Each structure stands twice: as C-alpha cells, then as structure tokens.
Amino acid sequence: MLKIKNINAYYGKVHALKNVSLHLNRGEIVTLIGANGAGKTTLLNALSGIIPTESGEIALEGKGITGLSADRVVSLGLSQVPEGRQVFNPLTVEENLELGAYLRYRSGGQKGEITADIQHMFRMFPRLEERRKQAAGTLSGGEQQMLAIGRALMARPKLLLLDEPSMGLAPLVVQDIFKVIQRLREEEGTTILLVEQNARAALKVADRGYVLETGKVILEGIASELLENKDVQRAYLGRDKKEIWER
C-alpha cells in the first residue's frame, strides 16, 4: 500500500531523514520506534505533505505522492493523528469531527454519509457521544486522543498515521488506546503506521517494525522478533522495568 524509497528531508540545515526506505502492506500495523530526535515525527510529516522532502519517492497504492500538498495527500487516503492530539479546543467534540470531513464537504460529499460517519465514531468512542456538545479543550487527555483519532477517521483514510498516541496518558488509558488501534485494523480494515515511544506496547500490536536512529533505518523485522532482539530490548524496551502493557 505504501512504499517509501530513499527519502531525505531537512529541518533547516539538519539532515533529519537519511535515505529512509520502508513499506506497508494493506491491512498491516507497522510500528516505527526510536529515541527522541530519531526522525520519527519528521517521517510522518513528510508522508503527510507537511514538510518537503529533498529527494526520494513516496507512493500510496502505486500513485506518487511526493511533493503533494497536505490536503491533496488526505484526499488520496492518508490521514495523520498528530503528536499532542492538537484538537481544536474551543470547538465542540462534534464540530471537531465535522472538520475531519472538511475535504469531503468541499468535494460535495453527502451530508447524510458524513452524519452517519459521526454516529459511527460515537459508537466506536462512546465517551465522545456523551460529550458531543462539550468543548474539546475541556476533555481529558485520553478523550482528546480518541477525538483526534476519530477526527482523522472522518476523512475515510486507507492509511492512518498515529504519532505517539500514548503520550502523557495514564496506564489504563494507554491500554484502551492500543485496544482501539487493534480494533481499527481488525474491524475497520485500516492500515496503520504507528510511531510510539512505548516500544513494547507498539510491538505487541504490530505485525512488523522499523527502528529509526538519527534519521536512518538501522533495523527492521517481524514485531515478535524485534521484541526478542537483545539490542532492541536494551535500547528501547526497558527489559528490567515493569511495562504498562504487562500490568
């Protein structure tokens, strides 16, 4: 579904991505792990058209999307849930969801279909329905993360990019978010690229994984094998610590 070949990207003079190549098959959950500053968010932003790439190729379902604007990328089926959630605080939950379907409205999408999709989001996230008229800025962190995911899904993406969905959330809420990620693949058939510092939890739900270090892919493999890799355990899994996922 997604193929990335030798992409390079810069932040100012910093070479943030260095000949990065990876792929996702339809229906997969693939996780990208690495330390802060490894280039994970930069990669997602490059895929989304938020930042430009210097060179390389990005293709979604065989169509080149390198250099396209962010709105064009969304219209082709790729949506991103940004780090830090970034909901529109003054707007209600329902209004945030409606904004997720903005391009569908603009292209003449049927109001009834969009309303039905909002109801589907409420079935997926019942707490959002309870707070549908509440300002998004007054929600808890976990509720805002659910809203950010729901807003992205309102674009009906073929590929969903999730950037640090567990950041700043309580352990039980983290478990709920990862259950949602599994349901999206199993029940909705959504293909997911997951960036996550909680590497153990990410590898538990993923099919495959890539390890990014200082802008380069240094390791890739089946998620279960990466969980057992001693270098990955030592650097990213905190082998001697009790992990959230195992509580």
C-alpha positions, 0 to 999 in steps of 0.5 A: 500500500505504501512504499517509501524509497530513499527519502531525505528531508531537512529541518533547516540545515539538519539532515533529519531523514537519511535515505529512509526506505520502508513499506506497508502492506494493506491491512498491516500495523507497522510500528516505527520506534526510536529515541527522541530526535530519531526522525520519527515525527519528521517521517510522518510529516513528510508522508503527510505533505507537511514538510518537503522532502529533498529527494526520494519517492513516496507512493500510496497504492502505486500513485506518487505522492511526493511533493503533494500538498497536505490536503491533496495527500488526505484526499488520496487516503492518508490521514495523520493523528498528530503528536499532542492530539492538537484538537481544536479546543474551543470547538465542540467534540462534534464540530471537531469531527465535522472538520475531519470531513472538511475535504469531503464537504468541499468535494460535495460529499453527502451530508447524510454519509458524513452524519452517519460517519459521526454516529459511527465514531460515537459508537466506536468512542462512546465517551465522545457521544456523551460529550458531543456538545462539550468543548474539546479543550475541556476533555481529558487527555485520553478523550482528546486522543480518541477525538483526534483519532476519530477526527482523522477517521472522518476523512475515510483514510486507507492509511492512518498515521498515529504519532505517539498516541500514548503520550502523557496518558495514564496506564489504563488509558494507554491500554484502551488506546492500543485496544482501539488501534487493534480494533481499527485494523481488525474491524475497520480494515485500516492500515496503520503506521504507528510511531510510539515511544512505548516500544513494547506496547507498539510491538505487541500490536504490530505485525512488523517494525522499523527502528529509526536512529538519527534519521536512518533505518538501522533495523527492521523485522517481524514485531515478535522478533524485534521484541526478542532482539537483545539490542532492541530490548536494551535500547528501547524496551526497558527489559528490567522495568515493569511495562504498562502493557504487562500490568 
